[in-house]
Amino acid sequence: MNNPFKEIQGNESLPEDHREKVLGDIDKTKLFLDLANFFLTEHPKVILTLFDNTKNN
């Protein structure tokens, strides 16, 4: 079985619309990961800190 990646020529490039779509997908994925990080790690830490501070007072 031949490796299809070895058949790709170095001077060939994707059409501009494919490049824009891939970059858009990467941006959407990064946004999703940033939102997930905020709501699943940072936000609960803030809430826990708030409750910890109220217990001490």
N, C-alpha and C positions, 0 to 999 in steps of 0.2 A: 504494500500500500504506500503510495507516494504522499509525502507531506505537502499539503496545498500551500502552506506558507512559504515554502521554498520556491514555489512557482511564481510568486509575486515579484514583479520587477521593481527595482529600486527607484526608477524614474517615473513610475505610474503614481498618480494621485487620485484621490476621491473627488467627485464633483463637489462644488462648494455647498450645495444644499445638504448633502450628507454630512459634511463637516459641521455645519451649523446645527443639524439635528443632534449629532453626537455631543457637541458642546452643550446644547440645551438640556439634553438628558443628564449630563454630568452635573450641570448647575442645579437641576431639580433634585437629583439624588443628594447633593451636598446640602441643599436647603432642608430636605427631609431629615437627614442625619443631624443637622444642627438643631432643628425643632425637637427631634426625639431626645437629643442630649439635654436640651434645656428642660423639657417637661419631665424626663425620667431621672435626671441626676441633679441638676441645679435647683429646680423648683422644689422638690421634696426637702432638700437641705435647708432652704430658706424657711419652709414651714416648720421643720423640726427645730430650727434655731429659735423661731418665734415661740414655740411651745416650751422649749427649755428655758427661755428667758422669763416667761410668765410663771413658771414653777419656782424660780429662785426669788421672785418678788413677793 
